[in-house]
Amino acid sequence: MGNTLAQKIIARTSGRSSVSVGEVVICEPDVIETIDLVMPHYIKTLAEHGVHRLRYPERIVVFADHEVPSQSPATAMMKKRLPRQLEELGVRHFYSEGRHGISHQAIIEHGHVLPGMLVTGPDTHITTLGCVGALSPPLNYEAVQAMATGEMWLRVPETIRIELSGVPPPGVMSRDVAQWIIHRLGADLCDYRVLEYGGPAFAALDMDFRMTLCNVAIDVGAKAALVEPDEVTAAYLRARTTAVLDMTRSDADAEYALVFRQDLADFEPMVAAPPSPDNVVPVSQVAGVKVDQVYIGSCAGGRLEDLRAAAGVLRGRKVHPRVRMLVIPTSQEIFANAAREGLLEVFVDAGAIVNSPSCGPCYGNLAPLVEGDVCIGTGTTNSPGRMGSTGASIYLSNAITASVAAVAGEICDPRVFFARGDL
Amino acid sequence: MTNWLWKGRVWAFGDALPNDNGLMPISFTRAQVYDEQVLAKHCFEDLDPSLAARIQPGDIIVAGKNFGCGNPHTQGFLGLKGLGVAVLAESMSRGPLRACVNAGVPVLAPAPGICAFAQTGDIVTVDFEHGSIENLTQNSKTEIPALPVIMRDIVAAGGGIGFMLERLQALAARGS
């Protein structure tokens, strides 16, 4: 019996020739991705326990992302001290404010994550890193321990293989596919398993698409998601790193818990309605819901594909007077590219607010929703309270559907909206 | 030696009790609060603000499917540690289960049938090492999977930080 890519990665990083599903092993991750906001507490916690050095500081990569720029004197003070603290620990990969992006995006852009790597970190949406064929389960607070010991424990997971074929129809984006698949598989199937994506559709699916697919997996409890590395992966990374790429995939006779096949031609725009990300329905079922805020951003949907899609809707149109629309590119690189393409001008002309990259609204600390507010957008999750008040409702959608709602002032099937042509 | 034999009063909850704004108001995550004793006072506050004060150390949380679901921020589980309770849940997904173990809270999940087996107010005994549970109020017994060994080591070390210190000692002894 062959091995899945996840098994191969766990075997290599645990110093074993092979591992079996269900075994509990201790691995040494190749990279630990972390964020500026948690590091001061981690460093303090370690110091209180007499730990003043990290085992592999060169493997740690730190990003400013959750609150950029600082919104309080306390955060500002924390950020002021951090560069010195990292220097003392020998952590030299630090992308500070202005050189930053949401960690899961920027770490890929900077070529730190390669196919076949084991990467971990505190933030749950680190599963995004599977886009290049890395295994990236989140550790949450355990990351502090992994930084000190250079280790993490893992139960060897089963893998669900997801085979995609075909081409998505107009108006359908990565988010529709990603959100519908987690809804279709459900939390019971995904729990503790790795979702492995592959199939003929991927020759035409770029890194933006792959990031979104892997990003949402965590929201149904999957351990990780990854796309098997291919020519698209190699071409993307060759522009960003000189490292030799290990293009290992699962064996042909690897054992999967389930093989799931899906044609992308069968999709339509989908919306995840409150109160959970797997409550996914066709957009037509929630059409007419009035919205107060529209959000394009987050590690699930503020990439160039999303900004282009939003600008495509907003060009020559205006955001509805009742609606506040926020556009927040996921990284500085995306922000710069959006500027070069003239997308930012479209947003501002339409009456949208454009902010610098941060987790912002999806972390609930920027533009917080208040009781009774309705928001539609590309944030990561719609659990109550995620973006402010627990009395607010959050709908998740692709960037086209969200932008159409911004113009119409209510959720609207983009296909209906464009057919009407008069808005 | 860790005491794996618990006897306590049951507090029963339904399915899909979320971590954020269920176990713990998410404001404590945003404010980066890590003090177990502070967090303990706010456990379950969104469900019933008076609940935390009525839960005693040694009591046992019995929960339905997908206990602690959503983002497994550590604050909710540190709150449970501060309360001094253990958890028996029909199921928990990976992140919350890891966070619970890492907070040093004894937990058995999956515990199939636990919701039918014990209700709020029952007195139960739990052997976390072997997975045997007895309901003294209803005079019934059940067996479920025990806590796997590495998770038991982490709980025994008082949580992830204690386990980390043990590993660092072992690595230092090995000279790496």
Interface residues (C-beta under 8 A of the other chain):
Chain A: V24 L37 V38 H41 T45 H49 V51 R55 T124 P137 P138 L139 N140 Y141 E142 V144 Q145 A148 T149 E151 W153 R155 A187 D191 Y192 I218 G221 K223 Y363 G364 N365 T381 S383 P384 G385 R386 T390
Chain B: P18 D20 N21 I26 R30 Q32 Y34 D46 N66 C69 G70 N71 P72 H73 T74 S91 S93 R94 G95 R98 A99 N102 P148 V149 I150 G160 I161 F163 M164 L165 R167 L168 L171
